[in-house]
Amino acid sequence: MLGWTLREVSAALKQGQITPTELCQKCLSLIKKTKFLNAYITVSEEVALKQAEESEKRYKKGHSLGDLDGIPIAVKDNFSTSGIETTCASNMLKGYVPPYNATVVQKLLDQGALLMGKTNLDEFAMGSGSTDGIFGPVKNPWSFSEQYRKKRKQKSHGEKEDSDWLITGGSSGGSAAAVSAFTCFAALGSDTGGSTRNPAAHCGVVGLKPSYGLVSRHGLIPLVNSMDVPGILTRCVDDAAIVLGILAGHDPKDSTTVQDPVKPFVLPSLTDVSKLCVGIPKEYLAPELSSEVRSLWSKAANLFESEGAKVIEVSLPHTSFSIVCYHVLCTSEVASNMARFDGLEYGHRCDIDLSTEAMYAATRREGFNDVVRGRILSGNFFLLKENYENYFVKAQKVRRLIANDFVNVFNSGVDVLLTPTTLSEAAPYTEFIKEDNRTRSAQDDIFTQAVNMAGLPAVNVPMALSSQGLPIGLQFIGRAFCDQQLLTVAKWFEKQVQFPIIQLQELMEDCSSVSENGKLASVSLK
């Protein structure tokens, strides 16, 4: 049951096959069994059980709040949660308990969802591996899967199996691991340059970055205000659409959200793709792209073409500038946003009281890690009066050119773009940490950053396992606010590829019956 889709478990709750309390207890038990993954920073056991009890009362009265009533979910630890510690995996906010819920969190709770806990991340969401937070790195559940272990045994020569576990990707690695390991049915992440899609690809789950302005950012502790978007991680596309339908819409507390109310996202079953035009950006054929990802990307394009879709090569000419442009804009906004953490109003405060300046400096030195401090320094450099025009203003102009590239492609008749999500499968932790954070982020988010600068919707869909037995996902990019069309195409693709479910039977007994035929329930169960 823990491997069912959100829609299926919701139906089981409504039919009385299982109670919210029983489901909650199963997930809590699994969270404890998989504690070694380090997916959660805070497990809100008492809160979840109380919510389950209230949900059970509603079901008995026949007053279900909707598809999420009684469904366990998890939330990345950079979303404010009333009465529950919100740390951003940083010493700066360790012990901080917000007095309110983020809008997206409140919307989920209003639907009866059960909050299992807050998930791990890179400090203040600055990273692409979920390795740089103060609570330690997140381990990819696929490191312990039967699929990967079998391949490792074939190739290893006496090395310890657990010595080279895999990273989840980041910065929403905790949320991706939580969904992948069956400890919840959906999780919130945040996506500034690929932070939901990147870990989704490495953990074999669906990762949706909605259009900018479709989902409220209120209560999401900001990294880059002009690019941050709450992300959704689920096991299938249909589940992502259900959650998006609940979260989308105007929020008076967030002036960037759309004014018109958004109807629930009900995805039609696409059977004919002959009228579809799929674009393949030639600039995304990066030299660093692994041969396996390249091959699967080509197979996916051939799949659409074989079913009658029009598949064409397109050009996004300013792609090569996106990494530098993103770095300038990202660090500039980071410098501005991190200025609020000064030790005066909330968060960490040092013991030094020689002067205000000394207190500021010591507080920020103790509260932020090297990655955050480095980005603050870079951003302040770009924002200096003598540098502002040459760096920040130029980057804004390049951002407009990048956004216009997408506009031109979609205006030419292309419905969706098909690209890789990551350069390769998940890397071993020992290999990943050999490079610094900035280099890693530039490499790992190469296919995802431009989408955030353009404000477009994008989704990672798991496609197949690599020769190492690890997930490889592909990214679909849609027109702004055409999230429903994007997800409809993604759902069709998901059904064709039938990505295999993760096999964790040796570690988690509860997972021995998650799926009768080893395929994702979304594509194999009625």
TORZA-133171 format. One record per atom (N, C-alpha, C, CB): x, y, z. Coordinates in pm, whole numbers, plus 50000, padded with zeros to 5 digits. Glycine has a CB too. Layout:
TORZA-133171
XYZ ...
***
This chain:
TORZA-133171
500824987950000 500005000050000 500855012650000 499075000050120 502035012250064 502885024050069 503435027649931 504025021850165 503415018149838 503885020949703 502785025249608 504555009049648 501565026549657 500455030649572 500585045449536 499115028049641 499835049249435 499785063449400 498915070849501 499255065449255 499035083849499 498235092249588 496745089949564 498595107049568 496365089149438 494945087349403 494435073749453 494755088449250 495265063449441 494865049949483 494715048849634 495865039749434 495655054749706 495565053749852 494425062449903 496895058049918 494125073249832 492985081649868 491685073749852 492945094449781 491595065949743 490415057549721 490295046849830 490475050949581 491445041349870 491445031049975 490965036750109 492855025049991 491345049150136 490875055750259 489375058150254 491615069050280 488885062550140 487455065350126 486605052650135 487185072449992 487185041450089 486455028750092 486645021250224 486915019849976 487455026750314 487635020550443 488595008850445 486335016150494 489385007050338 490344996050334 491474998250435 490934994550193 491725010850468 492735014550567 492315027650630 494155015550503 492695029950753 492345042450818 493525052150810 491935040050966 493285065250822 494385074950821 495415072150929 493835088950839 494975067551046 495905064751155 496815052951121 495135061751284 496235042451063 497045030851023 498065034750917 496135019550971 497625042850821 498515047250714 499635055950770 497725055050605 499275064850860 500255073650923 501285065551001 499545083651017 500825055651075 501735047351155 502685039251067 500945037851244 502175034450951 503035027150858 504165036050806 502205021650740 503815048450772 504815057750720 505815061850828 504135070350662 505315064150950 506215067451061 507185056151089 505405070751187 506685043851082 507535032151104 508635031450999 506695019251102 508255034550875 509225034050766 510235045550776 508495034650631 509785056950824 510715068150846 511795064150946 509965080750897 511395057051050 512355052551151 513305042051094 511625046851273 512775032951011 513615022550952 514635028350854 512745012250881 514265039350791 515135045450690 515825057950741 514345048850565 515985058950871 516615070750932 518025072950877 516665069351084 518675061950839 520045062850787 520125070850658 520605048850764 518995072450587 518995080550465 519165095350496 517695078450388 518825099350620 518915113350663 518015122450579 520365118150654 516875117150539 515955124850455 515215135550535 514945115650388 514975132850663 514205142050747 515105149050848 513075134650819 514855161950868 515485169450976 514615168551101 515715184350934 513315170451083 512355169651192 511235160051154 511775183551227 510935150551239 509785141651219 508695146151315 510185126351243 507585150851260 506495156351342 505475145451376 505795168151268 505935135451450 505115123651478 503815127151550 505915113751562 503895134851657 502695138151735 501695146151651 503075146151861 502215155751575 501345163851489 500645155151386 502155174951418 501405146251321 500845137651216 499775128251272 501955129551149 500035122351387 499065113151446 497785120451488 499675106051568 497935132651537 496755140551574 495945144151450 497185153351649 496645147851342 495975150851216 495275138451161 496975156351112 495905126951177 495315114351130 494035111151208 496335102751144 494075113751336 492895111451421 491725120251378 493245114151569 492015132851347 490965141951301 490445137651164 491495156351295 491355132951078 490945128150946 490035115950958 492195124750860 490375107151052 489585095051074 488145098451116 490245086151181 488025108551200 486695112951243 485885118151125 486805123851350 486555125451035 485855130650917 485375119350827 486765140150837 486215109250807 485825097950722 484635090450781 487015088350703 484635088850911 483525081850977 482205089250959 483815080051126 482305102550951 481105110750932 480765112750784 481295124450999 481645107750697 481425109450554 481705123450506 480025105950519 482625130650576 482935144450543 484385146150499 482645153550662 484835138050407 486215138950358 486465152750296 486505127850253 487645158250322 487985171550270 488445171250125 489055177850356 488785159450073 489255158549935 490255147349917 489865171649891 490965147649804 491885136849769 493075135649864 492395138949629 493405146249935 494565145750024 494215142550169 495285158850019 492955141150200 492555138850339 493125125550389 491005138950351 493965126450493 494575114550550 495825109750479 493595103650550 496325117550382 497495113550304 498775119250365 497355118250157 499765110950396 501035115750450 501845123550346 501865104150502 502295135450385 503145143650297 504335148650378 502335155750237 505365153550308 506535159350374 506815172950313 507795149950360 507505181350388 507765195150345 509235198550364 506875205150424 509835203950261 511235208250267 511415218450379 511695214150131 512545217850448 512715225950568 513115240450541 513755219550656 512675245750427 512785260250405 511395266350384 513685263150282 510345258650414 508975263750417 508575265850562 507985254050344 508005277250592 507585280150729 506445270950771 507155294850742 506575265250891 505535256550946 505245260951089 505965241450941 504025264651114 503625269851245 503855259551356 502145274051242 504635263451455 504875254851570 505875243851546 503615248851613 506445243051426 507425232651394 508705239451346 506885222751285 509815235351403 511105241651372 511365241951221 512235234151442 511875253351175 512215255251034 513645260451029 511215265050962 514575252150981 516005255250997 516745259250869 516685243551054 516215255850753 516955257350626 518305250150633 517185272450594 518395240050721 519625232250740 520815241250771 519915223850616 520565251750850 521605261550880 521665264551030 521355274550801 522865267151079 523015271551217 522305284751242 524485272851253 522165292751134 521545305851149 520095304751196 521605313251018 519385294151155 517975292851191 517705280851281 517125291951066 518745274451330 518535262951417 517755267451541 519885256451457 516635260851568 515805264551682 514715274551650 516665270151789 514675279551525 513635289251487 512305282251462 514075297151360 511255286851528 509915281051511 508985292051458 509375275151648 508575291251333 507735301651274 506365302551341 507565299151126 505755314251341 504415315851398 503295313451296 504275329851456 503655310051173 502645308351068 503075297550969 502395321650995 502115293050889 502405283350783 502595290450649 501265272850772 503495285350569 503575289750431 502235286950363 504755282650355 501875295050265 500585293350198 500405279250143 500445303550084 501465273850080 501335260450021 501155249750128 502585257149936 501825251650242 501655242150352 500235242850406 502675245050465 499735255150424 498375256850476 497345250850382 498085271650498 497555252350251 496605246750154 496575231450164 496975251050011 497715225350185 497755210750199 497065206350328 499215205650198 497325213550437 496695210150564 495185212350559 497305218450677 494755222650487 493325225350472 492615214050398 493095238550398 493375206450321 492825195050248 492915182150330 493555193250115 493425183150454 493485171450541 494755163350532 492365162650512 495795168750464 497055161450453 497715160050590 498005168450355 498495149250606 499205146650731 500665150650715 499085131750773 501135159950796 502515164650786 503455155450863 502635179050837 504215147250790 505105137450853 506365144050907 505475126650753 506805154850843 508005161450893 508605170850791 509025151350933 509755176650831 510495186150747 511745179050693 510895198950828 511975180650563 513035173050497 514335180750481 512555168550362 515405173050468 516775178150463 517085184750328 517755166750489 518095193350328 518445201050210 519855206550222 517445212550188 520365212450115 521575220450123 521255233150200 522145223649981 522225238350276 521955250150359 521365261650276 523245254750427 520215266450321 519455277050253 519215273650105 520195290450266 519155260750075 518855255949939 519925259649838 517525261349893 521165261649885 522265265349795 523125253249766 523115276649855 522745245349666 523525233749631 522775224449538 523935226249754 523475214549486 522865205249392 523085190749433 523415207549253 523385188649563 523615174949606 522945171249736 525065172549619 522405181149808 521875179149944 522965173350034 520635169649942 524145179250021 525315174750097 525875185750187 526395169950003 525375197950175 526015209250242 525225215050360 526255219950144 524235207950411 523495212750527 524175208650657 522075207550523 523805215150768 524445212250896 524035198650954 524125223150995 522995192650900 522535179750953 523115167950876 521015179050948 524055170850786 524695160150711 524015157450579 524735147750792 524675149850491 524135147150357 522985137150357 525235142150268 522165138150253 521065128650233 521585117350144 519805135750168 521235105050180 521645093450100 520515089450006 522035081650192 520875086649884 519895082649782 519385068449812 520535083249641 518055066649823 517515053149848 517965042949745 516005053649850 518235047549622 518665038149518 520045032149548 518695045149382 520815038449639 522095032649681 521895018849743 522805041949781 520695016649798 520405004449873 519364995749801 519905007950013 519104998949675 518114991249599 518724978349547 517584999649481 517854968549525 518324955849470 518894957849330 517184945649467 518274967049253 518734969249116 520194973749113 517854979649046 520544983149202 521904988649206 522864978649271 521935001949283 522424972149379 523284962749450 523724951149360 522564957249574 522804946249279 523134935149189 524224939249090 521884930449113 524104951349034 525104956348940 526444958449009 524624969448875 526394963149133 527624965549210 528364952449237 527294972749342 527594942049271 528204929049301 528894923349178 527154919149353 528314926149061 528894920948938 530244927448907 527944923148821 530384940348952 531584947848912 532574950249025 531174960948856 532134948249152 533024951349264 534014939849288 532204954049391 535144943549348 536164933549378 536584935249524 537414934849282 535754930549612 536074930849754 535824943949825 537474927349771 535324954149756 535084966949824 533784966249905 535014978649721 533704974450009 532514974750092 531344980850016 532784982650220 530214974050023 529044978749948 528564992449994 527924968749961 528704995350124 528155007750177 529145019350175 527685005550317 530325017150119 531365027350125 531135038550025 532715021250102 530355036049923 530205045749816 528745048349784 530925041049691 527965052449886 526565055449862 526425067649772 525825057649995 525235069049715 524995079149611 524305091549666 524165073249500 524605102949605 523935115449644 522535115649583 524765127949597 521665123949641 520295125149590 520145136049486 519345127749704 521135144749475 520915157049401 520295167249494 520025154649275 520245179649450 519735189749542 519145201749472 520825194349634 518625210749553 518785210649698 517645203549772 518905224749749 516615199049698 515455192549763 515655177449776 514175195249683 516875173349810 517185159149815 516425151549922 518635157249837 516175158050035 515415151450142 514005148050099 515385160050265 513375157450030 512005155249981 511965144149877 511425168149922 512945144149786 512995133749683 513235120049745 514085136849580 514135119349842 514415106549909 513215101749987 515625107950001 512495111050051 511315107450130 510235101050044 510745119750201 510025106449924 509025100849832 509525087649774 508705110949718 510795087449734 511365075549672 511365063549767 512785078349625 511555066249896 511635055349995 510285051850055 512595059150106 509205057050000 507825053650040 507435058750179 507645038750037 508145068750232 507785073950364 506675084350359 509005079950431 506325088950239 505205098050219 504765096750074 505595112950254 503615102450041 503065100949906 503325113149818 501585098449913 503695124249878 504055136349805 504895144949897 502775144049754 505715153449838 506545162349920 506725175649848 507915155949950 506855186049927 507165199249872 508675201049867 506505210449957 509135206449754 510515210849743 510485225449702 511315202149640 511635231149678 511685244449618 512585243549497 512195255349720 512335251749397 513095250949272 513505264949229 512255244049160 514815267749237 515365280649198 516175279649070 516235286349310 516805267949052 517565265748929 517585251148890 518995270848944 516645243548948 516575229248920 516515220949047 517755224948839 516315227449161 516425220649290 515335210449319 516415230649397 514285209949239 513285199249251 513515188849143 511855204949241 513795193249022 513955183948908 515245175848918 513935191648777 516315182148965 517605175148978 517515163049072 518675184949028 517065164649197 516955152849284 515885143149239 516665157049425 514835148049172 513805139049119 514425129449018 512655147049055 515315134748933 515965126448831 516845115848896 516805135248736 517595119748999 518515110449064 517805100249153 519525118049147 516615103849201 515885094749292 514735087449224 515345102649410 514575089149095 513575081549021 512145085349051 513745067249049 511885098249075 510525102849102 510185114449007 510365107249251 508925118449010 508485129848929 508765142649007 506955128748892 509375152348941 509665165249003 509125176548917 511175167049027 508155183748969 507485194348892 507885208148942 505965192848899 508335216648850 508545230748877 507445238348803 509995235548832 506425243548875 505325250548808 505765263748747 504195253148907 504895269648666 505155283048611 505345292948726 504005287448518 506255302348708 506455312648810 505195321148820 507695321548776 504665322348941 503435330048962 502195321548972 503275339748851 502305308648944 501145299848952 500905295149096 501325287748860 502005293649172 501925288749310 502575299049403 502615274749324 501945301749514 502425312049607 503765308649670 501405314349716 504615318849683 505905317449750 505845322449894 506985325149673 504695327149938 504585332350074 504925321550177 503165337850099 505895324450261 506315314750363 507445305850319 505165306350402 507845306650191 509045299850144 510205309250172 508955295849990 511115305350261 512235314150296 513055316550170 513125307950410 513155329150127 513645332049991 515125329849970 513325345949957 515435325049852 516805324049803 516965334549693 517135309449750 516185332749585 516195342149473 514745345249440 516965336349347 514235356349489 512805359349477 512275358649335 512535373149532 513065362649238 512575363149100 512605349649031 513385372949021 513135339349098 513205325949036 512625314949124 514625322649003 512545316949256 512045306649346 510615302349311 512085311549490 510385289449311 509045283949290 508895271649380 508815280249139 507795270449455 507555257949527 507455246349429 506275258949614 508185235549455 508155224049366 507375212549426 509565219549333 507015202949343 506205191449386 506915178549348 504785191949324 507085169549444 507705156549419 506705145549450 509005154749504 506475136849352 505525125849366 506065113649293 504115129849312 505305102549299 505745090449230 505215089249088 505325078349309 504235097349055 503725097148917 503205110948880 502595086548901 503045113148751 502645126348699 501245130048747 502695126348546 500335120448747 498965123148788 498905128648931 498125110348778 499755123249019 499805127949157 500295142349165 500705118949241 501285145649081 501795159349078 500705169049035 503015160348983 499875164648940 498775173048893 497735175349002 498105166748770 497465164949081 496515166149192 496995176749291 496315152549265 498265175749329 498825185249426 498865199349368 500235180949469 499245200549240 499295213749177 497925220149174 499845212649035 496895212149148 495535217449146 495125223449279 494565206749107 495675217949387 495375222949522 496175235549553 495665212049628 497425235949507 498325246949542 498185259249453 499725242249536 497795257249328 497795268249231 496725278649261 497615262849091 497025290949224 496025301549236 496575314049302 494845296649313 495825324749289 496245337649343 496285337649496 495315348649295 497325343949549 497465345549694 497665360349724 498665336949751 496755366649798 496915380949829 498205384049905 495735385849910 498825373649964 500075375750037 501305375049946 500195365450149 501075371649820 502175370849722 501755377949595 502565355949692 502275389849575 501855398249461 502295392749327 502395412249478 503175382849325 503625377149197 502695366249146 505025371649211 501725362149227 500835351349183 499775356749087 500155344649304 499275347749001 498285351548899 496985355748967 498035339948800 496275364648903 495045370048960 493845360648943 494725383348897 493795353848829 492635345448801 492705332448881 492535342348651 491575328148939 491585315249011 491865303848913 490235312949083 492625294148957 493005282848872 492155270848907 494505279548887 491575264748805 490735252948827 491625240848856 489835250348703 491095230648923 491885218548949 492435212548820 491025208149022 493645207348828 494285201648711 493855187048694 495825202748722 492905184748606 492485171148574 493115167648440 490905169748569 493985157748439 494725154448317 493935144848229 496075148448352 493675148748106 493005139548014 493965128447973 492485147147888 493425117147934 494275106147886 494595108647740 493565092247906 495825112347715 496265115247578 496535102047506 497535124347578 495825099647399 496005087347322 496605089947185 494685080047307 496455102247137 496945105747003 497905117547015 495755109246908 499165115046983 500165125846990 500525130946850 501435120847062 499745127246750 500075130846612 500025145946588 499125123946516 499265153146671 499185167646654 500205175146740 497785172546687 501035167546807 501995173446899 503305176646827 502265164047017 503895188046863 505205191746809 506185192546925 505145205346731 507205183946922 508205183047029 509515189046980 508405168347075 510045198447057 511295204847019 512485198947092 511225219747047 513585197147021 514825191847079 515885202847067 515285178547006 516215209747177 517195220647169 518605215547138 517215228547301 519155220047029 520475215046989 521585219347085 520805219746848 521375230747153 522385235647248 522505226847372 522065249947289 521505218247397 521525209747516 522325196947494 520095206147557 522885195347375 523735183747348 525145187147400 523765180047193 525255188047530 526495192447595 527585181647586 526235195947742 528845185647573 529945175947566 530015167047690 531275183147547 529625172547805 529715164947930 528585154847947 529715174448048 527595155147859 526435146347869 526855131747855 525385149947762 526455123447951 526855109347946 526225102447826 526455102048076 526885092147779 526395084947660 525045078447686 527415074247616 524815073947810 523535067547842 522385077447841 523615060747978 522605089247898 521555099547896 521285103747753 521945111847983 522345105447676 522205109347536 521385099047458 523585111247470 521685086247483 520975075447414 519485075247451 521615061947448 519185076747581 517795076647625 517035088847574 517735076047778 517705100147568 517105112347512 516715110047366 518095124347522 517615103647292 517345100447151 516195090447138 518615094747084 516175080347225 515095070347222 513735076747253 515375059047323 513745086247346 512495093047380 511975101147261 512715102347502 512875107847193 512485115547074 511925106146967 513685123547018 512595094646949 512125084746850 510765079046888 513145073446837 510525077747019 509235072647065 508115082047023 509245070947218 508305094847045 507285104647003 507095104246852 507685118847048 508205103446780 508135103546634 507425091046581 509535104546573 507695079646642 507075067046599 505575066946622 507715055346671 505105075246718 503685075946748 502995087246671 503475077746897 503725093346579 503115103246492 503365117746526 501685101146490 504055120246636 504335134046675 505405140046584 504785134846823 505375153046569 506385160046492 507535163546585 505795172946423 508715158546558 509885161046642 510895169046561 510515147646695 511225180946608 512125189546532 513255194846620 511345201246471 514375197546558 515485203946629 515215218846636 516845201046558 515425224546753 515225238946772 516485245046831 513985241746863 516535258246828 517705265146881 517325274846992 518425272646769 518075274147100 517985283847210 519375290347217 517555276947351 519615300047129 520985304847105 521725310747224 520945315047000 521015315447325 521715321747438 521945312147555 520925333747486 521745299247531 521905289147636 523305289547698 521635275347580 524325291747615 525695291447664 525985302247768 526655292847549 525155312747769 525355323547865 524565321547995 524975336847803 523735311247999 522795309948111 523485307348244 521815298848083 524565299548244 525225296148370 525835308648435 526325285548346 526555316648355 527155328848408 526085338848450 528095335248305 525065340248365 523965349348394 523255345248524 522955349548276 522995332448537 522315327448656 523155330048780 522015312348643 524455327848770 525335329748885 525295344348934 526785325748849 525365353748842 525355367948879 524035371748945 525595376848756 522925367748882 521605371348934 521305364049065 520515368348831 521665351449071 521395343449191 522145349049311 521785328749167 523445351049297 524235355849411 523845370049451 525715355249378 523455378249355 523035391949387 521795391849475 522765399849258 520825383549439 519605382749520 519875375749654 518495375449444 520785366049653 521165359449778 521755369549875 522175347949751 522645377949827 523275388049912 522215396949976 524265396649832 521225400749896 520155409349947 519285401850048 519275414449832 518915389550016 518025381850104 518695377750235 517545369450033 519975374450229 520665369950350 520995381450445 521945362750312 520835393850399 521125405350485 520205405850607 520995418350405 519035399550597 518085399850709 518565391750830 516725394450664 519515382650806 520015374250916 521215381250980 520415359950864 520915390351073 521955398651133 522115396551283 521665413051106 521345387051339 521475384251481 520655393251571 522885385351520 519885402151513 519105411651594 517675407051619 519095425051526 516975402951511 515545400351523 515205385751546 514835405151400 515855376651476 515575362451492 516785354451443 514295358251413 516795341851476 517895333351434 519075334251528 518325336851295 520185328851483 521385327951566 521935341851601 522465319851493 522495342951721 523195355051762 524425351051843 522255364551845 525565356651808 526815353151876 526875359552015 528035357451792 527895355752091 528055360952228 528895373652233 528685350352316 529465377552122 530335389352118 529505402152129 531175389451989 529895411052221 529145423452238 530055435752239 528335422952366 531205434652172 532135445852167 531555457652091 533445441552103 530865454751983 530215465051901 529185458451813 531255472951815 528315466651754 527305461251664 527955454651543 526345472451617 529005461151491 529695455751373 530335442251404 530765465551323 530955441251522 531605428651561 530565417651579 532415430451691 529405421351638 528335411751657 527795406751522 527205417951739 527565416051428 527125412351293 528075402151232 527035424851203 529365405651230 530365397451161 530455383551223 531735404351166 530505383051356 530635370051423 529385361551406 530925371951571 528215367951413 526955360651396 526885354251259 525755370151415 527245361651156 527135356451019 528235346150990 527215368050917 529385347951054 530465338151037 530075324851101 531785343351100 529455325451219 529035313251289 527765307151229 528795316351436 526885315751177 525585311051131 525565305250991 524625322051136 526415310350903 526435305950762 527625296950734 526465318050668 527445287150646 528585278950605 529365285950494 528105264950558 530425279450447 531295285650345 530555288450215 532475276650317 529635279550178 528895281150053 528055293850056 528015268850026 527305295550163 526425307250175 527255320050183 525515305950300 528315319950264 529165331850275 529795335450141 530255329650380 530185325250066 530785327749934 529805334249838 531285314749875 528565329649841 527575335549751 527225349849793 526305326949747 527205352249923 526935365849971 528045375349924 526825366050126 529295371049935 530415379349892 530365382049742 531745372549927 530075371549663 529965373349517 528855383149483 529715359849447 527705381249545 526565389849516 526825404249551 525375384949589 527445406749665 527755420549704 528765426849610 528285420949847 529675418849557 530635423949458 529895428549332 531675413049422 528965420149284 528225423749162 527325435949182 527375411949116 526915438449305 525995449349334 526705462349373 525055445349443 528025462049383 528765474249413 528465484849307 530275471449421 528465497249348 528125508149256 528955507749128 528315521549325 530255504949143 531135505049025 530965492448939 532595506249069 530295482048991 530125469548916 528695467148868 530555457849001 527765474448922 526335471948900 525985471448751 525505482648969 526405481348676 526065481948534 526735470848455 526445495448475 527995467848488 528755458148411 528355443648439 530205459848440 527785441148557 527445427348592 525925425348605 528125423548723 525325431448705 523915428748734 523005433148619 523495435848862 523185445248570 522325450248461 522515442048334 522615465148433 523765438848303 524015430548183 523395416748197 525525429248158 523485411148317 522895397848341 521375398348324 523245392648482 520765409148367 519305410648349 518955411348201 518805423348422 519775417948124 519525418747979 519685405047912 520505428947914 520705397547957 520905384047902 519745375047943 522255378047951 519255376948065 518095369048111 516905371348017 517705372848256 516705383647976 515605386547883 515815379447750 515465401647861 517065378947703 517365372147577 517085357147589 518845374547535 517445351447704 517205337147729 515705334347730 517845332647862 514955342847798 513495341247803 512885342547663 512855351647898 513405352047585 512895353947449 513195342047358 513495366647388 514315335247383 514625323047306 513485312947318 515965316647354 513015311047442 511915301747464 510625306647397 511685299747615 510365319547409 509155325347347 509175322847197 509065340547377 510315325247135 510425323546990 510205308946948 511795328246941 510745299747026 510575285446995 509115281347007 511445276747088 508465285547116 507065281747134 506155288847034 506605284947277 506515300846994 505725307946892 505875301646753 506135322746886 506915293546736 507135287046606 506265274646589 508595283246590 505495271246693 504595259746682 504955248046770 504555255246543 506065248946844 506475238246934 505565238147057 507965240046976 505125226347096 504245224947213 505025222847341 503275213447193 506015213947337 506865211247453 508285209047406 506345198847533 509225211447495 510625208447469 510995195947547 511545220347507 511815187547487 512295175247551 513805176447567 511915162547467 514285175747692 515715177247719 516155167347827 516045191747762 517455165747846 517915158447964 517595166748089 519455155347956 517565160448204 517425167748330 518795169648394 516495160248426 519595159148392 520945159748449 521945154148347 521025151948583 523205156648371 524255151848280 524415136648286 525565158448313 524155130948403 524365116548420 523515111448535 525865113348445 523665098848567 522995092948684 523595098548812 523105077448682 523035094848925 523525099749055 524975095549077 522635094449169 525745104949130 527175102349154 527405097149295 527995115149130 528435088949314 528825085049450 529235097449530 529995074549446 528925097349657 529225108949743 530715112449741 528775106049887 531565102149747 533015104749751 533515111549625 533765091749772 532855109049511 533235115649386 532645129749382 532755107449265 531415131049428 530695143749421 531395154849498 529285142049473 531925151549616 532505161849702 533925165849662 532495157049846 534455159949557 535785163649511 535805177649449 536305153449411 534635182149401 534535195349340 533805204849434 533805194649205 534075217849419 533435227649507 531985229649468 534185240949503 531225235749557 529775237449539 529425245049413 529195244549659 530165255749385 529835264049268 530015256249138 530695276649267 531125248649130 531375240649009 530325229848993 532785234349015 529995223149104 528995212549098 527655218049054 528855205749234 527235229349110 525935235049077 525855239248931 525635247049166 526965244848881 526995249148741 526855237248647 528295256648710 527485226048684 527425214048599 526075206948610 528545204448637 525615205048733 524435196748755 523125203648717 524375192548899 523135217148714 521905224348681 521945230548542 521655235148784 522845225548459 523055231448327 521785231248240 524165224148255 520935220948256 519735219748174 518485225648241 519485205248140 518625230048364 517435234148440 517395248948475 517365226248565 518555255548482 518595269448527 517805279048437 520015274048536 517935277348306 517315286648212 515795287048228 517665282948069 515205275748265 513755274948284 513295284548393 513325260648318 514075285348501 513735294348611 513885308948571 514605291448732 514895311848490 515085325548446 513965329948353 516435327148376 513365320248283 512265323348190 510895321848255 512345314348068 510845316248376 509575314748448 508655304048394 508845327548446 509215294248322 508405284048255 508165271748344 509065279748126 507125263948313 506925251348385 507815240348326 505445247048380 508285231448411 509105220248365 508915208648461 510615224248355 509085196548408 508875184748492 509885173848455 507425179348478 510445167548556 511295155748533 510425143348538 512435154848639 510585134648440 509885121848436 510925110748430 508895120948315 510935101348526 511885090248521 511645082048394 511765081248647 512725078548324 512555071048199 513025056648209 513305077948088 514245054548260 514795040948261 515935040148360 515275036748120 516425027948381 517585025848467 518845025148380 517425012948551 519925030548432 521205030148362 521805016148372 522185040648420 522945014248312 523625001248320 524064998248463 524845001048227 524105008648548 524445006848689 523205003848774 525145019348743 522025003848710 520795001348784 520265013648855 521004990348883 520595025548801 520195038148863 519265046148772 521415046548898 518375054348832 517395061748753 518015072448663 516385068248844 517435073748545 517735084948455 516405091148415 518565080248328 516305104148432 515065111148398 515265120948285 514515118248518 514185124448219 514205134648114 513285146148155 513785128747977 513565157848100 512825169748135 511925174348020 513785180948174 510695177648053 509775183947959 509585198348002 508395176347951 509665207547906 509495221947933 508295226747854 510775230147896 507405234347920 506195239147852 506125254247844 504975233947923 505085259047778 504815273447772 504405278447910 503705276647667 504625291147934 504235297148061 502735295448084 504625312048065 502385290448203 501005288248247 500245277748166 500255301248241 501005269848088 500395258348020 500835245448091 500815257947868 500795246048224 501235234848306 500405222348281 501185238548453 499115224248257 498245212748235 498615205348107 496785217148230 498875212848001 499295206547875 500625199247894 499425217147764 501545205647965 502845199547991 502695186248063 503715209148074 501875186048168 501695173948247 500945163148170 500955177148375 500075167248080 499335157547997 500305149947907 498255164747912 501255157347846 502275151047762 503185142147846 503115161747687 503565147247965 504445139548054 503775126548098 504825147948177 502465127248123 501725115348164 501705104948053 500285119148204 501535109347930 501555100047816 502915093247808 501235107647683 503975101247820 505335095847812 505585085747924 506365107147818 505165089348045 505315080548161 504665066948137 504715087148286 503505067248076 502775054848050 503515046047948 501365057948000 504175052547852 504885044847749 506135038047804 505265054047632 506885045247890 508185040047933 508085030248049 509085051447972 507045031548134 506855022548248 508135020648329 506345009048200 508535031348392 509745031248476 509565021348592 510055045448530 510565012948618 510435002748724 510455008848864 511554992548712 509735002748954 509685007449092 510955003349165 508435001949166 511385011449259 512575008349337 512314996049423 512995020549425 513294987349431 513164974849508 514034975949634 513574962449422 513374977449748 514074979049875 513664968149975 513784992949934 513304956649923 512754946150008 513684941850120 512414934249924 514974940950092 515914936150194 515994945650313 517304934250133 515804958450287 515924968350394 514604971050464 516464981150339 513514970950386 512224974950442 511164964450411 511794988550387 510794956950511 509824946150494 508494951650443 509614938650625 508144963750485 506864969650446 506774971650295 506654982850516 507924971650228 507914974450085 507824961850001 509144981950047 507774950050065 507784937549990 506544935849904 507904925850084 505504943349937 504284942049857 503804955449804 503194935549940 504764964649780 504344977849733 503734977349594 505534987449734 504204967849515 503644966749380 503714952249335 504404976049280 502634947349283 502574933249249 503424929649128 501154929449222 503674939249040 504364935748916 505624943948892 503444937248800 506084951248994 507354958148979 507324970648896 508334949248923 506144975348858 506024987648780 505334998248865 505244985248648 505545010648831 504855021248902 503345019548890 505275035048849 502675021149002 501225019149003 500525028148902 500675021649142 501105039848877 500465049448788 500345044248645 501225062448788 501225034948608 501175030148471 500765015548462 502515032148406 500545009048576 500244994748568 498974990548641 501394987048622 498424999548722 497204996148794 496045004648743 497394998248945 494874998848737 493715006248690 493185015248802 492614996548642 
***
